[in-house]
Amino acid sequence: MSRTKRSTRAKQPLQNFKTLAIAKIDAAKEAVEAAKDAVIARTGEARSKASEVVSSLEKVFEQRVSGAISRLGVPTAKEVRDLSRQVAQLKASVERLRRARA
């Protein structure tokens, strides 16, 4: 057997090993990419769920604070606006009466 044939035969298993290694590396890269995509998707889902929970907690907190303030007798913003409007109307009425008497 000539030297070039032996050299070619010796290179053949190395070439097969290299091809196999490259294929395994490519498969591993694809698996990593798929895992990364799955993690990103799950992160988005978790973020959305956390946002919903926080929003729900905020609503519960606001309701409880509002109830506590109401039990203490503190008027709501709407009640204060209504009273302010009534005071303004009464002022206008008193002013009209004053002018009518003068």
C-alpha positions in Angstrom: 0.0 0.0 0.0 1.3 3.4 -0.9 1.9 6.1 1.6 -0.8 8.4 0.2 -3.5 5.7 0.5 -2.5 5.1 4.1 -2.6 8.8 4.8 -6.0 9.1 3.2 -7.3 6.1 5.2 -5.9 7.7 8.4 -7.6 11.0 7.6 -11.0 9.4 7.0 -11.8 8.5 10.6 -10.7 12.0 11.7 -12.9 13.5 9.0 -15.8 11.4 10.2 -15.1 12.4 13.8 -14.9 16.1 12.8 -18.2 15.9 10.9 -19.9 14.1 13.8 -18.5 16.7 16.3 -19.8 19.6 14.1 -23.2 17.9 13.9 -23.4 17.5 17.7 -22.3 21.1 18.2 -25.0 22.3 15.8 -27.6 20.2 17.6 -26.5 21.6 20.9 -26.7 25.2 19.6 -30.2 24.5 18.4 -31.2 23.0 21.8 -29.7 26.0 23.6 -31.6 28.4 21.3 -34.9 26.5 21.8 -34.3 26.6 25.6 -33.6 30.3 25.5 -36.8 31.0 23.5 -38.8 28.9 26.0 -37.3 30.8 28.9 -38.0 34.2 27.3 -41.6 33.1 26.7 -42.1 31.9 30.3 -40.5 35.1 31.5 -43.1 37.1 29.6 -45.9 35.0 31.0 -44.5 35.4 34.5 -44.2 39.2 34.1 -47.8 39.4 32.9 -49.1 37.3 35.7 -47.1 39.3 38.3 -48.6 42.5 36.8 -52.1 41.2 37.2 -51.5 40.1 40.8 -50.0 43.6 41.7 -53.0 45.3 40.0 -55.4 43.1 42.0 -53.6 43.8 45.2 -53.7 47.5 44.5 -57.4 47.4 44.1 -57.9 45.5 47.3 -55.6 47.9 49.1 -57.5 50.9 47.8 -60.9 49.4 48.8 -59.7 48.7 52.3 -58.2 52.1 52.8 -61.3 53.7 51.4 -63.4 51.7 53.8 -61.2 52.6 56.8 -61.3 56.3 55.9 -65.1 56.1 55.5 -65.5 54.5 58.9 -63.4 57.3 60.4 -65.9 59.8 59.0 -63.5 61.4 56.5 -65.5 62.7 53.5 -64.6 61.4 50.0 -63.3 63.6 47.3 -66.7 63.5 45.6 -68.4 64.6 48.8 -66.0 67.5 49.2 -66.6 68.6 45.6 -70.4 68.4 46.2 -70.1 70.4 49.4 -67.9 73.0 47.7 -70.5 73.4 44.9 -73.3 73.8 47.5 -71.3 76.4 49.4 -70.7 78.3 46.1 -74.4 78.2 45.4 -75.3 79.4 48.9 -72.7 82.2 48.6 -74.3 83.3 45.3 -77.8 83.2 46.9 -76.7 85.3 49.9 -75.1 87.8 47.6 -78.3 88.1 45.5 -80.3 88.6 48.7 -77.9 91.3 49.9 -78.2 93.2 46.7 -81.9 92.9 46.7 -82.1 94.4 50.2 -79.7 97.2 49.5 
